[in-house]
Amino acid sequence: MLRTTFDVAAYTREARGKLEVDDGAIIRAATASPGSAISEVSELRRDLEFLHRVESGALTETRTMYSAWTVNEARITAFIATWLWERHWWASALRQLSRALAASEEQREGAPRAVSTLPPPRLVAALRRVYVQRALPAVGVGWTWLAGEKVTAGHMARMAIQEGSLQAAVRALLPRTVHLPEVHRVLSELAERRTPALSFFRLEAIARITRSPGEAIAARLVLATGGDPMRPAGQPVADEDAALGSIFRHPADRSAMRAARFEITRLLPGPDPYRSLLPRKRHRLFASCAPAVTKSGVPVGF
């Protein structure tokens, strides 16, 4: 069994649980904002709803991991039990934020907001949904026989990228919440709470990828076939194109998003298929966001 420097026992003891949100403070601040800020509040609410949907997908990701060899890794299963509990509360906080902003919109406009919808169904997305919901528990057993422990490197790599991407997304929203102090406080704490989980997945992924060529190849295959890490189990999320374009509107934020992936993919063989897995709009969004790197190939800031 692989052991990194991450203290799983300490993590399980120190998990903080529910993140309190003052709905009233958010509604008061949002309704007191000038008229020019109404559209910005609406966009922020939509972006938070999108992040809530991705955050809530942790259980789907866990099903994917537990349908393969990864379920045999005692340290990982012990960590994930607490991590799932924490992500439940992170998702709950994002939902409270979006609902409070929606309530402020209704108070100001006197009408309920529009309901988000999923993008038009695509054959690939439909097939993936059927695979995850129906076939994965049976097909996943094949991974155990074919890849064994090596597939765990891919699962850890995928979750490291997802955790890093979600942290980058939350941090990208902070400058837009300066006039909403309670939203800013909650998002700041959410980004900070995510750091231990990100550290665990990165340490596990990098240790396994660099341990053997077989694990590096397995990680590349998991990333290539698993779909976009910002889609739970690769399944499309409502408003994803509009929300991602809004969240990562600045070059620095897009670079942080790209760096979250590059921290892992720089260690893998072959080209990174990331851009080819994205819808066309998102392909253009991230095409110019490669992070600045040092001479050793490490993104600046790591």
N, C-alpha and C positions, 0 to 999 in steps of 0.2 A: 504493500500500500504506500502510495506517495504521500509524503508529509511536507508541507511548506511551513514557513514561519508564522502563518496566520493562526491565531489562537481561537479555535472554534468554540471551546468551552467558555472563554471570556465573552465572546460575541453573544452566545445564547443567554448569558447572565445579564448582559448590559443592554439588551434590546429594550427600547423605550416605549413601544406600543403606540397608543392613539396620539395623534397630533391634533391638539385642540385648535379650533377655528372659531373666531368671533364673527358670526354671520352679520349681526347687527352693525358692527363697526364697518364692515365691508359695504353694506347697503347704504349706510349714511355717507361714507366717503364717495361712493360711486354716484349717488344721486346729487351730491353737492358739486360734482365735477362740471366744468363749463360745457356748454352745448357742443363745442368742437371736439370734446373727448368722447361723445356718445358712441361714435363708430369704433373708436379704439377699444372701448369697454366691450363692445359686441365681439370684436375680433379676439380679444383676450379671452373672453368666455368660450368662444369656439375652440381656441387653441388649448385651453385647459380641459375641455371635454375630450378632445383628441388624446391628450396625454393620459387622461383617466382611462380611456379605452385600452391604450397600450399597457398601462400599469396593471390593469385588471387582468391582462392576459397571462399573468405569471403561472396560473394553474395549468393553462394549456401548454406552456413551455415545460413545466414540470412533468406533464404526462409524456411529452416527447423524451425527456431524459430518463424517466423511470420505465420506459418501454425498451430500454437497452441495458448494456452492461453497467451504466452509471449507477443504477439502483444498488449495485453490490459494493459501492464505495461508501463505507460507514461515515467517514468524515464529511463527505459531500451531502449525504442524506441528513445527517445531524444539522449541518449548516442550513440546508434548504428548508427544514421544518420551521426554523426561526425566521428565515428570510421571507417565506411565504406569509407568515404572520405580519411581518413588518410591511411588506408590499400591500397587504390588505389595507392597512391603516394609511399608507401613502396614497393609495387609490381613493380611499374614503375622504382624505383631506382635499384632494384635487376635485372630487365630486362636490364637496361642500363649497369650495371656492367658486366653481362654475355655477352652482345653483344660487349662491348669494348674488353673483353678478347678474344672473338671469332675472332674479327678483327685482334688482335695481332697474333693469331695463323695462320691466313691466310697469313699475311705479312711474317711471319717467315718460314712457310712451303710451301707457294705458292699454297695451295689447300684449298678448303672449308672443314670445319669440318664435322664430321658425324652427322646425325640427330638422336635425341633421339627417342626412341620408347616405347610404353606402354608394360607392361608385357603381356604374353599370356593370353587371356581372360579366366576368371573363371566363372562358373555358378553363384556363389554367388555374384560376382562383377557385372555381367550382370543384375541380378535381382535387385540389389540395384540401379543401374543406371536407370533402367526403373521406379523403385519406386520413386526415387527422381524427375525425369523429368516428369513423367506422373501422378502418383497416389498421391504423397504427398499433393498437394493442397486440395484434397478431403478427403483423409484418415486422414490428420492432424487434421481436425475438430473433429474427434473422440477423440483425445487426450484431447481436451478442455472439453468434456463431461465426460470422464472417470477419468482424473487426475486433471483437472482444474488448479489452480495456482501452484499446486505441481510440474508440469512438468517444470516450469521455473527454479527450482533448478537444474534440470538435464542439461538444456541448459547452464546455467551459469557455471556449473561445467565443462562441455565439453569445453567451450570457455576459461575458466581459464587454463585448461590443454594445449589447443592448443597454447594460447598466451605464456605460460611459456615454452613450448617445442620449439617454434620458436625463442624465445629470447635465450634459451640455445644453439640452433643451430647456430645462428648468432655469439654469443660469442665464440663458439667452432672454428669458422673459423678465428678469429682474429690473432692467432699466425702464421697462414699460409700466412698472407698478409703483413708481416713486410717489404718485398721487394717491395710492391705495396702500397705506402703511401696513394694514393687517395682511393683505395679500402678499406684500413684499416680505413680511416676517415669516409667513408660513412657507413660501417658496424657498427662502434662504435656509430655513431649518430643514426642509425636505432635501435640498441639495447636499447639505452637510451630513444628514443621516445616511445618505446613499453611499458615502465614501467607504465604510467598511465592507459593504457587499461588493463594490467595485474592486476593492483591493483583493478580496478573496478570489473572485473569478479570474482576475488578471494573474495573480500569483499561480493559481492552479493551471491556467491555460499555458502560460509561458514555461512553467516547469515541465509540463508534459510535452509541449511542442518541441522544446530544445533537448528533451531526453532521447528521442529517437526519430529517425526519418519517417518511420511508419506512422507515428502519432501526428507528425506534421502533415503528412499526406491525408490522413483521416480527418484532421481539422479542416484542411482545405476543402475536402469533399462535403463535409457537413455544412460549411458556410456556402458552398456553391449550390447545394440542393435544398437547403433549409429555408430559403426565402429571405427577404429583408428582415434583419433583426428588429426593426421598428414596426414590424407586423407580427403579432402573436402567432407563433407557429407558421409564419409566412402568409397568413390570411389578411386580406385588405381590411382597412379600418375606415370608418366613415370620416369624410372631410380630410383625408390624409394629405392630398396634394395642396389644398388651400392652407391647411394648418402648418405643414412643413415649410411652405413658402413664406408664411407669416412669421413663424418662430425663428427661422434662420434667415432673416432678411438682411443681416449685416455680414460682410466678409469674415470678420473675426469669429462670429458665431458658427459660420459654415466651416471654417478652418478647425474649430474645436470639435465639431461633429465628425469631420473627416479624421482628425487625430485620434478620436476614440476607437476608430476601426484600425487605423494604421499602426497603432501600438501593438496589435496582434498580427495583422496581415504581413507586416514587414518581416516576420519570422517564418512565413509559410512559402512553400515552393510554388512556382508558376505565377501567372498573372492573377490579379484580384478581379473576380467577376462582378464585383459590387455594382458598378454602373450599369452593366447589362441587365441586372435583375430589377432595376428601377423603371417605373413608368417614364415616358418621354419627358414630361414636365420636370420630374425630379432629377432625371439625368442632366438636364440643362442646369438645374439648381446647384448640383454638386460637382459639375464638371470642372469648375475653376477654384475648388476649395481645398486643394492638397495642402497639408500643413507644412509650415517651415520646419526643416529638419537640421540636425547637427551633422558633422562630418561622419559620425558613426551611424547615421540613419535613424536616430531617435527623434521624434517630434519635439520641438521646442516646448518647454514647460513640463516635460516628464523627467 
